[in-house]
Amino acid sequence: MELVLATDAQKAERDRVTHAAWGSPLTVEQFQQREARLRAHPWCREGMRTWLLMDGGRVLASCETLAMDSYLRGPDGAHVKGTSEGIASVFTEEALRGHGYATRLMDLVAARMEAESPAPHSLLLFSDVGAPLYRRSGYHEAPAWDWRLPAAGGLSTHAVDALLCDGDVPLMLEQMRRPDVPFFLWPSAAQVDWHLERERAYAQLLNRPRPEACGAVVGSSCVLWAMMARYDELVVLLMDAGSLEDAVALLEAARGVAHRAGLSKVVIWEEPGTLPWVARVSGAVRVARDGALPMLRPLRPGLPPATRVDFPRALWV
Protein backbone atom coordinates (compact mmCIF):
# COMPACT_ATOMS: atom_id res chain seq x y z
CA MET A 1 0.00 0.00 0.00
CA GLU A 2 1.21 3.50 -0.80
CA LEU A 3 0.03 7.08 -0.33
CA VAL A 4 -0.28 9.15 -3.51
CA LEU A 5 -1.72 12.49 -4.53
CA ALA A 6 -4.83 12.20 -6.68
CA THR A 7 -4.97 13.38 -10.26
CA ASP A 8 -7.86 15.56 -11.43
CA ALA A 9 -9.49 12.51 -13.02
CA GLN A 10 -9.17 10.56 -9.76
CA LYS A 11 -10.67 13.44 -7.80
CA ALA A 12 -13.69 13.47 -10.10
CA GLU A 13 -14.10 9.72 -9.70
CA ARG A 14 -13.91 9.99 -5.90
CA ASP A 15 -16.65 12.64 -6.05
CA ARG A 16 -18.89 10.13 -7.79
CA VAL A 17 -18.08 7.44 -5.23
CA THR A 18 -18.53 9.67 -2.17
CA HIS A 19 -21.83 11.19 -3.28
CA ALA A 20 -23.76 8.59 -1.28
CA ALA A 21 -22.10 9.81 1.93
CA TRP A 22 -22.17 13.57 1.48
CA GLY A 23 -24.11 14.45 -1.66
CA SER A 24 -27.76 14.62 -0.56
CA PRO A 25 -29.89 16.51 -1.55
CA LEU A 26 -27.80 17.10 -4.67
CA THR A 27 -27.75 14.73 -7.62
CA VAL A 28 -24.45 13.06 -8.48
CA GLU A 29 -23.91 15.61 -11.24
CA GLN A 30 -24.73 18.54 -8.94
CA PHE A 31 -22.40 17.17 -6.27
CA GLN A 32 -19.59 16.92 -8.78
CA GLN A 33 -20.29 20.52 -9.80
CA ARG A 34 -20.18 21.59 -6.16
CA GLU A 35 -16.87 19.85 -5.55
CA ALA A 36 -15.29 21.28 -8.70
CA ARG A 37 -16.47 24.75 -7.71
CA LEU A 38 -15.07 24.49 -4.19
CA ARG A 39 -11.71 23.19 -5.46
CA ALA A 40 -11.52 26.21 -7.74
CA HIS A 41 -11.94 28.56 -4.77
CA PRO A 42 -8.73 30.49 -3.91
CA TRP A 43 -8.46 28.90 -0.46
CA CYS A 44 -8.52 25.39 -1.93
CA ARG A 45 -6.26 26.25 -4.84
CA GLU A 46 -3.69 27.51 -2.35
CA GLY A 47 -3.64 24.69 0.15
CA MET A 48 -5.82 21.66 -0.68
CA ARG A 49 -4.51 18.19 -1.50
CA THR A 50 -6.41 14.96 -2.17
CA TRP A 51 -4.70 11.79 -0.93
CA LEU A 52 -5.31 8.19 -2.01
CA LEU A 53 -4.25 4.98 -0.30
CA MET A 54 -3.47 2.72 -3.24
CA ASP A 55 -2.88 -0.99 -3.67
CA GLY A 56 -1.62 -1.27 -7.20
CA GLY A 57 -4.28 0.46 -9.28
CA ARG A 58 -7.02 0.15 -6.66
CA VAL A 59 -8.08 2.98 -4.34
CA LEU A 60 -8.55 1.64 -0.81
CA ALA A 61 -9.33 4.94 0.97
CA SER A 62 -9.11 8.68 0.39
CA CYS A 63 -9.07 12.01 2.18
CA GLU A 64 -8.32 15.69 1.66
CA THR A 65 -6.03 18.05 3.55
CA LEU A 66 -6.46 21.82 3.68
CA ALA A 67 -3.86 24.20 5.09
CA MET A 68 -5.07 26.51 7.88
CA ASP A 69 -3.41 29.29 9.84
CA SER A 70 -2.45 28.45 13.43
CA TYR A 71 -0.53 30.33 16.09
CA LEU A 72 1.79 28.98 18.77
CA ARG A 73 3.09 31.15 21.61
CA GLY A 74 6.88 31.31 21.68
CA PRO A 75 9.27 31.65 24.62
CA ASP A 76 8.99 35.46 24.43
CA GLY A 77 5.21 35.27 24.87
CA ALA A 78 4.43 36.33 21.28
CA HIS A 79 2.38 34.12 18.97
CA VAL A 80 4.25 32.77 15.95
CA LYS A 81 2.18 32.06 12.87
CA GLY A 82 2.39 28.61 11.35
CA THR A 83 0.02 26.15 9.73
CA SER A 84 -2.15 23.24 10.71
CA GLU A 85 -3.74 20.82 8.29
CA GLY A 86 -7.47 20.16 8.28
CA ILE A 87 -8.40 16.58 7.33
CA ALA A 88 -11.66 16.21 5.40
CA SER A 89 -13.67 13.66 3.44
CA VAL A 90 -12.08 10.52 4.89
CA PHE A 91 -13.76 7.73 2.94
CA THR A 92 -13.53 3.99 2.43
CA GLU A 93 -16.04 2.26 0.19
CA GLU A 94 -18.40 -0.06 2.04
CA ALA A 95 -17.02 -3.23 0.45
CA LEU A 96 -13.51 -2.32 1.63
CA ARG A 97 -14.32 -1.45 5.24
CA GLY A 98 -13.12 -3.44 8.23
CA HIS A 99 -9.53 -3.85 7.02
CA GLY A 100 -7.97 -0.81 8.71
CA TYR A 101 -7.48 1.14 5.47
CA ALA A 102 -8.70 4.45 6.91
CA THR A 103 -6.36 4.12 9.89
CA ARG A 104 -3.45 3.31 7.58
CA LEU A 105 -4.33 6.33 5.46
CA MET A 106 -4.41 8.61 8.52
CA ASP A 107 -1.05 7.29 9.72
CA LEU A 108 0.62 7.79 6.34
CA VAL A 109 -0.79 11.31 5.93
CA ALA A 110 0.48 12.25 9.41
CA ALA A 111 3.92 10.83 8.60
CA ARG A 112 4.02 12.80 5.35
CA MET A 113 3.08 16.02 7.17
CA GLU A 114 5.67 15.46 9.89
CA ALA A 115 8.33 15.08 7.20
CA GLU A 116 7.50 18.44 5.61
CA SER A 117 9.65 21.45 6.44
CA PRO A 118 8.45 23.22 8.42
CA ALA A 119 6.09 20.63 9.83
CA PRO A 120 2.54 21.83 10.60
CA HIS A 121 1.59 22.53 14.19
CA SER A 122 -1.19 19.95 14.17
CA LEU A 123 -3.73 17.94 12.24
CA LEU A 124 -7.41 18.77 12.75
CA LEU A 125 -10.51 16.86 11.75
CA PHE A 126 -14.22 16.81 12.58
CA SER A 127 -15.39 13.24 12.95
CA ASP A 128 -18.87 12.09 12.00
CA VAL A 129 -18.12 8.51 13.10
CA GLY A 130 -17.14 9.11 16.72
CA ALA A 131 -13.69 9.12 18.28
CA PRO A 132 -12.32 5.52 18.37
CA LEU A 133 -11.32 5.30 14.69
CA TYR A 134 -9.15 8.41 14.87
CA ARG A 135 -7.83 7.80 18.38
CA ARG A 136 -5.93 4.88 16.85
CA SER A 137 -4.02 7.43 14.77
CA GLY A 138 -3.11 9.75 17.64
CA TYR A 139 -6.09 12.14 17.55
CA HIS A 140 -7.77 13.40 20.71
CA GLU A 141 -11.30 14.76 20.87
CA ALA A 142 -12.79 17.83 22.48
CA PRO A 143 -16.36 18.12 23.84
CA ALA A 144 -18.90 19.10 21.21
CA TRP A 145 -22.07 21.01 22.11
CA ASP A 146 -24.38 23.21 20.08
CA TRP A 147 -26.69 26.04 21.08
CA ARG A 148 -29.79 26.31 18.94
CA LEU A 149 -32.17 29.22 18.48
CA PRO A 150 -35.32 29.04 16.35
CA ALA A 151 -35.51 31.37 13.39
CA ALA A 152 -38.05 34.07 14.11
CA GLY A 153 -40.17 36.36 11.99
CA GLY A 154 -40.82 39.92 13.02
CA LEU A 155 -37.34 40.45 14.45
CA SER A 156 -35.84 43.67 13.20
CA THR A 157 -32.15 44.45 12.93
CA HIS A 158 -32.43 47.89 14.51
CA ALA A 159 -30.33 46.79 17.50
CA VAL A 160 -27.23 46.18 15.36
CA ASP A 161 -25.23 48.87 13.61
CA ALA A 162 -25.11 47.07 10.27
CA LEU A 163 -25.62 43.81 8.47
CA LEU A 164 -22.53 42.55 6.67
CA CYS A 165 -21.94 41.49 3.08
CA ASP A 166 -19.30 39.10 1.76
CA GLY A 167 -16.86 41.91 1.09
CA ASP A 168 -16.88 42.94 4.77
CA VAL A 169 -15.34 39.66 5.96
CA PRO A 170 -11.61 40.62 5.83
CA LEU A 171 -12.10 43.78 7.90
CA MET A 172 -14.31 42.04 10.44
CA LEU A 173 -11.76 39.26 10.91
CA GLU A 174 -9.03 41.81 11.54
CA GLN A 175 -11.14 43.52 14.19
CA MET A 176 -12.16 40.35 16.05
CA ARG A 177 -10.31 39.51 19.24
CA ARG A 178 -8.22 36.37 18.99
CA PRO A 179 -7.95 33.82 21.82
CA ASP A 180 -5.39 34.68 24.50
CA VAL A 181 -4.17 31.09 24.81
CA PRO A 182 -0.89 29.25 24.10
CA PHE A 183 -2.14 27.76 20.82
CA PHE A 184 -5.06 28.48 18.52
CA LEU A 185 -6.25 28.06 14.94
CA TRP A 186 -7.70 31.11 13.21
CA PRO A 187 -9.46 31.16 9.84
CA SER A 188 -8.23 33.43 7.09
CA ALA A 189 -10.62 35.62 5.12
CA ALA A 190 -10.27 33.14 2.25
CA GLN A 191 -11.27 30.24 4.52
CA VAL A 192 -14.38 32.09 5.71
CA ASP A 193 -15.23 32.93 2.10
CA TRP A 194 -14.96 29.22 1.30
CA HIS A 195 -17.94 28.69 3.62
CA LEU A 196 -19.78 31.44 1.78
CA GLU A 197 -18.85 29.82 -1.52
CA ARG A 198 -20.54 26.62 -0.31
CA GLU A 199 -23.58 28.77 0.47
CA ARG A 200 -23.46 30.36 -2.98
CA ALA A 201 -23.12 26.94 -4.65
CA TYR A 202 -26.08 25.41 -2.82
CA ALA A 203 -28.22 28.49 -3.45
CA GLN A 204 -27.56 28.16 -7.17
CA LEU A 205 -27.85 24.38 -7.41
CA LEU A 206 -31.02 24.20 -5.31
CA ASN A 207 -32.50 27.41 -6.72
CA ARG A 208 -33.06 29.02 -3.35
CA PRO A 209 -32.21 32.52 -2.07
CA ARG A 210 -29.09 33.26 -0.09
CA PRO A 211 -29.50 35.03 3.26
CA GLU A 212 -29.49 38.80 2.88
CA ALA A 213 -26.30 39.12 4.96
CA CYS A 214 -23.34 37.03 6.16
CA GLY A 215 -23.14 38.64 9.59
CA ALA A 216 -23.77 41.70 11.71
CA VAL A 217 -21.88 44.24 13.80
CA VAL A 218 -22.82 46.28 16.85
CA GLY A 219 -20.19 48.53 18.39
CA SER A 220 -17.00 46.49 18.59
CA SER A 221 -18.91 43.19 18.62
CA CYS A 222 -19.35 41.12 15.48
CA VAL A 223 -20.74 37.84 14.19
CA LEU A 224 -20.20 36.00 10.89
CA TRP A 225 -22.52 33.25 9.70
CA ALA A 226 -23.34 31.09 6.67
CA MET A 227 -26.33 29.13 5.41
CA MET A 228 -26.18 25.33 5.54
CA ALA A 229 -28.98 24.66 3.10
CA ARG A 230 -28.54 20.91 3.45
CA TYR A 231 -29.56 21.12 7.12
CA ASP A 232 -31.98 24.07 6.91
CA GLU A 233 -29.91 26.18 9.30
CA LEU A 234 -27.85 29.31 9.64
CA VAL A 235 -24.55 28.46 11.35
CA VAL A 236 -22.50 31.00 13.29
CA LEU A 237 -18.93 30.80 11.97
CA LEU A 238 -17.34 33.22 14.45
CA MET A 239 -18.72 35.52 17.14
CA ASP A 240 -16.94 38.12 19.23
CA ALA A 241 -19.42 39.67 21.67
CA GLY A 242 -18.26 42.05 24.36
CA SER A 243 -21.45 41.94 26.41
CA LEU A 244 -24.70 40.06 26.85
CA GLU A 245 -26.60 42.94 25.22
CA ASP A 246 -24.36 42.75 22.14
CA ALA A 247 -24.72 38.97 21.95
CA VAL A 248 -28.51 39.24 22.10
CA ALA A 249 -28.55 41.90 19.36
CA LEU A 250 -26.27 39.88 17.09
CA LEU A 251 -28.19 36.64 17.54
CA GLU A 252 -31.56 38.31 17.10
CA ALA A 253 -30.29 39.65 13.79
CA ALA A 254 -29.21 36.11 12.88
CA ARG A 255 -32.64 34.71 13.79
CA GLY A 256 -34.41 37.31 11.67
CA VAL A 257 -32.09 36.79 8.69
CA ALA A 258 -32.53 33.00 8.99
CA HIS A 259 -36.31 33.33 8.98
CA ARG A 260 -36.33 35.57 5.92
CA ALA A 261 -34.09 33.05 4.11
CA GLY A 262 -36.56 30.26 4.84
CA LEU A 263 -34.32 28.50 7.38
CA SER A 264 -35.61 26.93 10.58
CA LYS A 265 -32.86 27.65 13.11
CA VAL A 266 -29.60 29.32 14.07
CA VAL A 267 -26.81 27.06 15.38
CA ILE A 268 -23.89 28.28 17.50
CA TRP A 269 -21.01 26.00 18.41
CA GLU A 270 -20.15 26.17 22.09
CA GLU A 271 -16.76 27.74 22.77
CA PRO A 272 -15.24 29.26 25.93
CA GLY A 273 -15.44 32.71 24.34
CA THR A 274 -19.12 32.51 23.41
CA LEU A 275 -20.51 30.33 26.22
CA PRO A 276 -20.96 33.12 28.83
CA TRP A 277 -23.24 35.05 26.48
CA VAL A 278 -25.06 32.34 24.51
CA ALA A 279 -26.03 30.46 27.66
CA ARG A 280 -27.92 33.57 28.83
CA VAL A 281 -29.76 34.29 25.58
CA SER A 282 -33.47 33.65 26.00
CA GLY A 283 -34.67 30.63 24.03
CA ALA A 284 -31.20 29.14 23.42
CA VAL A 285 -31.16 25.36 23.86
CA ARG A 286 -27.96 23.37 24.46
CA VAL A 287 -27.74 19.97 22.72
CA ALA A 288 -24.98 17.42 22.19
CA ARG A 289 -23.64 17.88 18.67
CA ASP A 290 -24.60 15.19 16.16
CA GLY A 291 -21.31 14.64 14.31
CA ALA A 292 -18.51 17.13 13.62
CA LEU A 293 -16.58 16.04 16.72
CA PRO A 294 -13.38 18.15 16.89
CA MET A 295 -10.24 16.01 17.06
CA LEU A 296 -6.63 17.18 17.10
CA ARG A 297 -3.31 15.41 16.56
CA PRO A 298 -0.28 17.47 17.65
CA LEU A 299 2.73 17.38 15.34
CA ARG A 300 4.91 19.65 17.46
CA PRO A 301 5.90 19.37 21.13
CA GLY A 302 4.30 21.77 23.57
CA LEU A 303 0.79 21.92 22.11
CA PRO A 304 -2.06 21.87 24.65
CA PRO A 305 -4.57 19.00 24.71
CA ALA A 306 -7.57 19.23 22.40
CA THR A 307 -9.83 19.98 25.37
CA ARG A 308 -8.02 23.32 25.81
CA VAL A 309 -8.22 24.41 22.16
CA ASP A 310 -11.06 26.55 20.72
CA PHE A 311 -12.81 25.13 17.66
CA PRO A 312 -15.07 27.79 16.08
CA ARG A 313 -17.38 26.63 13.31
CA ALA A 314 -15.32 28.56 10.74
CA LEU A 315 -12.60 25.90 11.07
CA TRP A 316 -14.92 23.07 9.99
CA VAL A 317 -14.02 21.28 6.74
Secondary structure, 3 states (H helix, E strand, C coil): CEEEECCHHHHHHHHHHHHHHHCCCCCHHHHHHHHHHHHCCHHHHHHEEEEEEEECCEEEEEEEEEEEEEEEECCCCCEEEEEEEEEEEEECCHHHCCCCHHHHHHHHHHHHHHHCCCCCCEEEEEECCCCHHHHCCCCEECCCEEEEEECCCCCCCCCCCEEECHHHHHHHHHHCCCCCCCEEECCCHHHHHHHHHHHHHHHHHCCCCCCCCCEEEECCEEEEEEEEHHHCEEEEEEEECCCHHHHHHHHHHHHHHHHHCCCCEEEEECCCCCHHHHCCCCCCEEEECCCCEEEEEECCCCCCCHHHCCCCHHHCC
